[in-house]
Amino acid sequence: MSEPNPSKDVEDWATGDEPATGPQLSYLRTLAREAGEDVPQDLTKAEASKMIDRLQQASPRTGGTEARDQGA
């Protein structure tokens, strides 16, 4: 029998409305810089996580869409 997925939707996080963590913001700034985007001020943990997920989908660094489109 397989174990249930321990991941929770960010909307269900008990601490999702707390300020984004330092490591989240650092990684987010790296992804955003590569994507030519700005990181909004005062992101919550949940908002930062959603933005990281979105930018990872497009980043060649993480094997996202751009990497697949370029044959990586």
C-alpha distances in whole Angstrom, upper triangle without the diagonal:
4,7,9,12,15,18,20,23,26,28,26,26,28,31,31,34,36,38,36,35,38,35,34,37,38,35,36,40,39,37,40,43,41,41,44,43,44,42,43,44,42,39,36,33,31,34,34,30,30,33,32,29,32,34,31,30,34,35,35,34,31,30,31,33,36,35,33,37,39,37,35
4,7,9,12,14,17,20,23,25,23,23,26,28,28,31,32,34,32,32,34,31,30,34,34,32,32,36,35,33,36,39,37,37,40,39,40,38,39,40,39,35,32,29,27,30,30,26,27,30,28,25,28,30,27,27,30,31,32,31,27,27,27,29,33,31,30,33,35,34,32
4,6,8,12,14,17,20,22,20,20,22,24,24,28,29,31,29,29,31,29,27,31,32,29,30,34,33,32,34,37,36,36,39,38,38,36,37,38,36,32,29,26,25,28,27,24,25,28,26,23,27,29,26,26,30,30,31,30,26,27,27,29,33,31,31,34,36,34,32
4,6,9,11,14,17,18,16,17,19,22,21,25,26,28,27,27,29,27,26,29,30,28,28,32,32,30,32,35,34,34,37,35,36,33,34,35,33,29,27,23,22,25,25,21,22,25,24,21,24,26,24,24,28,29,30,29,25,26,26,28,31,30,30,33,35,34,32
4,5,8,11,14,16,14,15,17,19,19,22,24,25,24,24,26,24,22,26,27,24,25,28,28,26,28,31,31,30,33,31,32,30,30,31,30,26,24,20,18,21,21,18,18,21,20,17,20,23,21,20,24,25,27,25,22,22,22,25,28,27,27,30,32,31,29
4,6,10,12,14,12,12,14,16,16,20,21,23,21,21,23,21,20,23,25,23,23,27,27,25,27,31,30,30,33,31,31,28,29,29,27,24,21,18,16,20,20,16,17,21,19,17,20,23,21,21,25,25,27,26,22,23,23,26,29,28,28,31,33,32,30
4,7,9,11,10,10,13,14,13,17,18,20,18,18,21,19,17,20,22,20,20,24,24,22,24,27,27,26,29,27,27,25,25,26,24,21,18,15,13,16,16,12,14,17,16,14,17,19,17,18,22,22,24,23,20,21,20,23,26,26,26,28,30,30,28
4,6,8,6,7,10,12,11,14,16,18,17,18,21,19,17,20,22,20,20,24,25,23,24,28,28,27,29,27,27,24,24,25,22,19,16,13,11,14,15,12,12,16,16,14,17,19,18,19,22,23,26,25,21,23,22,24,27,27,27,30,32,32,30
4,5,5,7,11,12,10,13,15,17,16,18,21,20,17,19,22,20,19,22,24,21,22,26,26,25,27,24,24,22,21,22,21,17,14,12,9,12,13,10,10,14,14,12,14,17,17,17,21,22,25,24,21,22,21,22,25,26,26,28,31,31,30
4,5,5,9,9,7,10,12,13,12,14,18,17,14,16,19,17,16,20,21,19,20,23,24,23,25,22,21,18,18,19,17,13,11,8,5,8,10,7,8,11,12,11,13,16,16,17,20,21,24,23,20,22,21,23,25,26,27,29,31,31,30
4,6,9,10,7,9,12,14,14,17,20,20,17,19,22,21,19,22,24,22,22,26,27,25,27,24,23,20,19,20,17,14,11,10,7,9,12,10,10,13,15,14,15,18,19,19,22,24,27,26,24,25,23,25,28,29,29,31,33,34,33
4,6,9,8,10,13,16,16,17,21,21,18,20,23,22,21,24,26,25,25,29,29,28,30,27,26,23,22,22,20,17,13,12,9,12,14,13,13,16,17,16,18,21,21,22,25,26,29,28,25,27,26,27,30,31,31,33,36,36,35
4,5,5,8,10,13,13,14,18,18,15,18,21,20,19,22,24,23,24,27,28,27,29,26,25,21,21,20,18,15,11,9,8,11,13,11,12,16,16,16,18,20,20,22,25,25,28,27,24,27,25,27,30,31,31,33,35,36,34
4,6,8,9,12,13,15,18,19,17,19,22,22,21,24,26,26,26,29,31,30,31,28,27,23,22,21,18,16,12,10,10,13,15,14,15,18,19,19,22,24,24,25,28,29,32,30,28,30,29,31,33,34,35,37,39,40,38
4,6,5,9,10,11,15,16,14,16,19,19,18,21,24,23,23,26,28,27,29,26,24,20,19,18,15,13,9,7,8,11,12,12,14,17,17,18,20,22,22,24,27,27,30,28,26,29,28,30,32,33,34,36,38,39,36
4,6,8,8,11,14,15,12,14,18,17,16,19,21,21,21,24,25,24,26,23,21,17,16,16,13,10,6,5,5,8,9,9,11,13,14,15,17,19,20,21,24,24,27,26,24,26,25,27,29,30,31,33,35,36,34
4,7,9,11,15,16,14,15,18,19,17,20,22,22,21,24,26,25,26,23,20,17,15,14,11,9,5,6,7,8,10,11,13,14,16,17,19,20,22,23,25,26,29,28,26,29,27,29,31,32,34,35,37,38,36
4,6,9,12,14,12,13,16,17,16,18,21,21,21,24,26,25,26,23,20,17,15,13,10,9,5,6,8,10,11,12,14,15,16,18,20,21,22,24,26,26,30,28,26,29,28,30,32,33,34,36,37,39,37
4,6,9,12,10,10,13,15,14,15,18,19,18,21,23,23,23,20,17,14,12,10,7,6,4,6,9,9,9,11,14,14,15,17,19,19,21,23,25,24,28,26,25,28,27,29,30,31,33,34,36,37,35
4,7,8,6,7,10,11,10,12,15,15,15,18,20,20,20,17,15,11,11,10,8,6,5,4,8,8,6,8,11,11,11,14,16,16,17,20,21,21,24,22,21,24,23,26,26,27,30,31,32,34,31
4,6,5,6,9,10,10,12,14,15,16,18,20,21,22,19,17,13,14,13,11,9,8,7,10,11,9,10,13,13,12,15,18,17,18,21,22,21,24,21,20,24,24,26,27,28,30,32,32,34,31
4,5,5,6,9,10,11,13,14,15,16,19,20,21,18,16,13,14,13,12,11,11,10,14,14,11,12,16,15,13,17,19,18,18,21,22,21,23,20,20,24,24,26,27,27,30,31,32,33,30
4,5,5,6,8,10,11,12,14,15,17,18,20,18,17,14,16,15,14,13,13,11,14,14,10,11,14,14,11,14,17,16,15,19,20,18,20,17,17,20,21,24,24,24,27,29,29,30,27
4,6,5,6,9,10,11,12,14,16,16,18,16,14,11,13,13,12,10,10,8,10,10,7,7,11,10,8,11,13,13,13,16,17,16,19,16,15,19,19,21,22,22,25,27,27,29,26
4,6,5,6,9,10,10,12,14,15,16,13,11,8,10,10,10,9,10,9,12,11,7,9,12,10,9,13,14,13,14,17,18,16,19,17,17,20,20,22,22,23,26,27,28,29,27
4,5,5,6,9,10,11,13,14,15,14,13,10,13,13,14,12,14,13,15,14,11,12,15,13,11,14,16,13,14,18,18,16,18,15,15,19,19,22,22,22,25,26,26,28,25
4,5,5,6,9,10,11,12,14,13,13,11,14,15,15,13,14,13,14,14,10,10,13,11,8,11,13,10,10,14,14,12,14,12,12,15,15,18,18,18,21,23,23,25,22
4,5,5,6,8,10,10,12,10,10,7,10,12,13,11,12,11,13,11,7,9,10,7,6,9,10,8,9,13,13,12,15,13,13,16,15,17,17,18,21,22,23,25,22
4,6,5,6,9,10,10,9,8,6,10,11,13,12,14,14,16,14,10,12,14,10,9,13,13,10,12,15,14,13,15,13,14,18,17,19,18,19,22,23,23,25,23
4,6,5,6,9,10,10,10,10,14,15,17,15,18,17,18,16,13,14,15,12,10,13,13,10,11,14,13,10,12,10,12,15,15,17,16,17,20,21,21,23,20
4,6,5,6,9,8,10,10,13,16,17,15,17,16,17,15,11,12,13,9,7,10,10,6,7,10,9,7,10,8,9,12,11,14,13,14,17,18,18,20,18
4,5,5,6,5,6,7,10,13,15,14,16,16,16,14,11,13,13,9,9,11,10,7,10,12,10,9,12,12,13,15,14,15,14,16,19,19,20,22,20
4,5,5,6,7,9,12,15,18,16,19,19,20,17,15,16,16,13,12,15,14,10,12,15,12,11,13,12,14,17,15,17,15,16,20,20,20,22,20
4,6,8,10,12,15,18,21,19,21,21,21,19,16,17,17,13,12,14,13,9,10,13,10,8,9,9,11,13,13,14,12,13,16,16,16,19,17
4,5,9,11,14,17,20,18,20,20,20,17,15,16,15,12,11,13,11,7,10,11,8,7,10,11,12,14,12,12,10,13,16,15,15,18,17
4,7,10,13,16,19,18,21,21,21,18,16,18,17,13,14,16,13,10,13,14,12,11,13,14,16,17,16,16,14,16,19,18,18,22,21
4,7,9,13,16,15,18,18,18,15,13,15,14,11,12,14,12,9,13,14,12,12,15,15,17,18,16,17,15,18,21,20,21,24,23
4,6,9,13,12,15,17,17,14,12,15,14,11,12,15,13,11,15,17,15,15,18,18,19,21,19,20,19,21,24,24,24,27,26
4,7,9,8,12,13,14,11,9,12,12,9,10,14,13,11,14,16,16,16,19,18,18,21,19,21,20,22,25,25,26,28,27
4,7,6,10,12,13,10,9,13,13,10,12,15,14,14,17,19,18,19,22,22,22,24,22,23,23,25,28,28,29,32,30
4,6,9,12,14,11,10,14,15,13,15,18,17,17,20,22,22,22,25,24,24,27,25,27,27,29,31,31,32,35,33
4,6,10,11,10,10,13,14,13,15,18,18,18,21,23,23,23,27,25,25,28,26,28,28,30,32,33,34,36,35
4,7,8,6,6,9,10,10,12,14,15,15,17,20,20,21,24,23,22,25,23,25,26,27,29,30,32,34,32
4,5,5,6,8,10,11,12,14,15,16,18,20,22,22,25,24,23,26,24,26,27,28,30,32,33,35,33
4,6,5,6,9,10,10,12,14,15,16,19,20,21,24,22,20,23,22,24,26,27,29,30,32,33,31
4,5,5,6,9,10,11,12,14,15,17,19,20,23,22,20,22,21,23,25,26,27,29,31,32,30
4,5,5,6,9,10,11,12,14,16,17,18,22,21,19,22,20,21,23,24,26,27,29,31,29
4,5,5,6,9,10,10,12,14,16,16,19,18,17,20,18,20,21,22,24,26,27,29,27
4,5,5,6,9,10,10,13,15,15,18,17,15,18,16,18,20,21,23,24,26,27,25
4,5,5,6,9,10,11,13,14,18,17,15,17,15,17,19,20,21,23,25,26,24
4,5,5,6,8,10,11,12,16,15,14,16,14,15,17,18,20,21,23,25,23
4,5,5,6,9,10,10,14,12,11,13,12,14,15,16,18,20,21,23,21
4,6,5,6,9,10,13,13,10,12,10,12,14,15,16,18,20,21,19
4,5,5,7,9,13,13,11,12,10,11,12,14,15,16,19,20,19
4,5,5,6,10,10,9,11,8,10,11,12,14,15,17,19,17
4,5,5,8,8,6,8,6,9,10,11,12,14,15,17,15
4,6,9,10,8,8,4,6,8,9,10,12,14,15,14
4,7,9,8,8,5,5,6,8,9,10,12,14,13
4,5,6,6,5,7,6,7,10,11,11,13,11
4,5,5,5,7,5,4,8,9,9,10,8
4,6,7,10,9,8,11,13,12,13,10
4,6,9,10,8,10,13,13,14,11
4,7,8,5,7,10,10,10,8
4,6,5,7,9,10,11,10
4,5,5,6,9,10,10
4,5,5,6,9,9
4,5,5,6,5
4,5,5,6
4,5,8
4,6
4
